[in-house]
Amino acid sequence: MKTSGGTIVPLILRRMRPPLLVLISAYAIAVAGLTLMPGQDGDGAPWRMDFFHAFYVITYTAPTIGFGEIPYEFTGAQRLWVTFSIYLTVLAWLYAVGTIISLIQDPAFRGAMQRARLRRAVRLMSEPFYIVCGYGDTGSLLVRSLTERRRRVVVVDHAQAAIEALELRDLGVYVPGFQLDAEVPDNLAVAGLQHRWCAGIVAVTDSDHANLKVALTSKLQNRSMTVVARALTAEGAANMASFGTDKVINAYDGFAERLRLAILSPDMHRIQDWLTGIPATKLPERPLPPSGRWIICGFGRLGRAVYRELKRLGMEVVIVDRDPAGNACPPDTVAGKGTEAATLRASGIASADALLAATSDDADNLSIVMTARTLNPDIYIAARENDLTSKPLLQAAGVDLPVEPSYILASRTLSVLNAPLLDDFLDQAHGQDRAWQATLAEDIQGVAAGIIPETWTLRVSQARAPAVLDALERGVEVPLSAITHHPRDRTQSLDCLALMLVREGEFTLLPGQETRLASGDRILFCGTDQALGLMTVPLRHVNNLRYMISGESVPDGLLWRLLVARRTGPRHAR
Amino acid sequence: MNLEKVVFGFFILLALTLNFGFFLGEFDNPDHHNVYELFAAIVVSLIATVLKFGERTQIGAVLLAASLVADLQLIAAALVWGMAVYVADVGLTPAVMASIVSLSGGALLANLVSATLLVIETSSLQR
């Protein structure tokens, strides 16, 4: 990687070469000429100015300061030469200053300056950061959620408008935004792909090809980091998964699977919805999609994915599409847009249980929703939201389940980045019975207090939990309850829930409060932001941990420790 | 033939020859060292420095460094001259002249390095 000095300084020097040469020459001519002009000293004797005085006179004459004629009054010849010198040197200065100003205003120069600044910002990062490629709806949602949790982010997008939008956002922490093409491997290196603190890269551009290249480059150049990529098509998804992309996310398939889950096991769907949502947003409590007769308007990527999943559940599905032959629709498809009452009636809206407006035009979707509501007021309606700006309109139209691709993508990505164990947990939870899932849903709801909870993974290690390791080394047993209670009052429990404990590859779901911690354990929690902060106290502070385990508050410090040891015996001495 | 290369080589060699011309002569004799020659050496050396600006090659960087050394030495020599004659009022004594000439001798060495590097670069390009 080239350093900033390697590109900017030569650029300035190269551009400044002609004006500097002109300046040096002008000064040389003026100074040398002045020493050659015949002059007189104070007594009228012939005198030639020396270099010392000539340089002095020209130095104050050139920038038009003018201290007068020294050391003796000038003769006519000297005055003639100084007149000439003034024009020569002033023009040379104007040229030099003009060049500097035009250089500063030059777009290429400003671009180089900005790139150098961004590179420096990335180079100086000293905490884990993520690279987000593509700053569209999904990208901006992701960046906002990450920065809200004080994570550092670097954005790469080829569109100038996107980077300008990023610069105008007030995100709380500085987010360097590179206007670069993410498909070029070198550009990713500039954004910090090989940086030692680069924790992960997220490819959420609008092009499958670009996402694929980003994922490939990242896996080849930095094997240890998490790579999350968005796939628009099934082929793209398979391709990306084939070389070890950590998580491939397809918004429409994701939605269709969720829909199936919501119909099959509502509690599990709620658990998944809450744990993978964007933290600090409202906990969604939506009416559950019914099983029965579905109408899907628009047989595109979303329509197809939902159709496949609903058919797997054995439901009756009617497709309404503009071009049944061209879009390879199933045989009994109703031709039409779905925005007119006639088409919807033909698809049997009166007896249908649910409708999905899945066209790629938000105005059409809105019209379908309104028409359907008039024809069948009780019908369950899901609608695709192509643009974040249509959200309030769809909400006002009474959509039961909005399909928000950017939200789905962002929340899935966040759950991968924040809590790597979450996917394992959800897999395990799927296998449990309904009663277990219902209880868990209740528990999460109790902890969350109406907003989406944070999920995080705790590792019992020297870096994350030094106090716990210290206690374990001394043979003190540390129960889970020691870290799930308030550090000031151990009778009060924190708003958090231990979802899963991983020890040597073994998963323990919902570990009990009496579970003994061991070095190397990984525990998945969900809970409030506040609980996440308070939990670090007993993890880091030996005294607090001792209080949490035994309920005793022991004075600390070398002197106190000695005194207490003398008074109570060697129990507390280390 | 590239005019830019001609100008470049011309100034580097001229800086060397002027420097050498000033250096030549009895070490501490002011009559053997002309002030105009020192002035010309400084100006040409400065021009040679500016011409080397913006080179990205390794040899370009060393050329620039050598040139900066020569500038520094020559300007120091001129300063000693000015200080001795107009500020301290000791005049051009043999001791003052000796230090001026020895400073310009240092610059001569730097200029020699420049010229050698130029020759090396040119010959390696030809093959």
HADDOCK unambig.tbl for C-alpha pairs under 7 A between the chains (distance, minus, plus):
assign (segid A and resid 10 and name CA) (segid B and resid 54 and name CA) 4.12 0.50 0.50
assign (segid A and resid 10 and name CA) (segid B and resid 55 and name CA) 6.85 0.50 0.50
assign (segid A and resid 11 and name CA) (segid B and resid 54 and name CA) 6.52 0.50 0.50
assign (segid A and resid 13 and name CA) (segid B and resid 53 and name CA) 5.40 0.50 0.50
assign (segid A and resid 13 and name CA) (segid B and resid 54 and name CA) 5.12 0.50 0.50
assign (segid A and resid 14 and name CA) (segid B and resid 53 and name CA) 5.97 0.50 0.50
assign (segid A and resid 14 and name CA) (segid B and resid 54 and name CA) 4.66 0.50 0.50
assign (segid A and resid 17 and name CA) (segid B and resid 50 and name CA) 5.85 0.50 0.50
assign (segid A and resid 17 and name CA) (segid B and resid 51 and name CA) 6.61 0.50 0.50
assign (segid A and resid 17 and name CA) (segid B and resid 53 and name CA) 6.80 0.50 0.50
assign (segid A and resid 20 and name CA) (segid B and resid 50 and name CA) 6.90 0.50 0.50
assign (segid A and resid 21 and name CA) (segid B and resid 47 and name CA) 6.06 0.50 0.50
assign (segid A and resid 21 and name CA) (segid B and resid 50 and name CA) 6.71 0.50 0.50
assign (segid A and resid 24 and name CA) (segid B and resid 43 and name CA) 6.97 0.50 0.50
assign (segid A and resid 24 and name CA) (segid B and resid 47 and name CA) 6.99 0.50 0.50
assign (segid A and resid 28 and name CA) (segid B and resid 43 and name CA) 6.49 0.50 0.50
assign (segid A and resid 52 and name CA) (segid B and resid 82 and name CA) 6.06 0.50 0.50
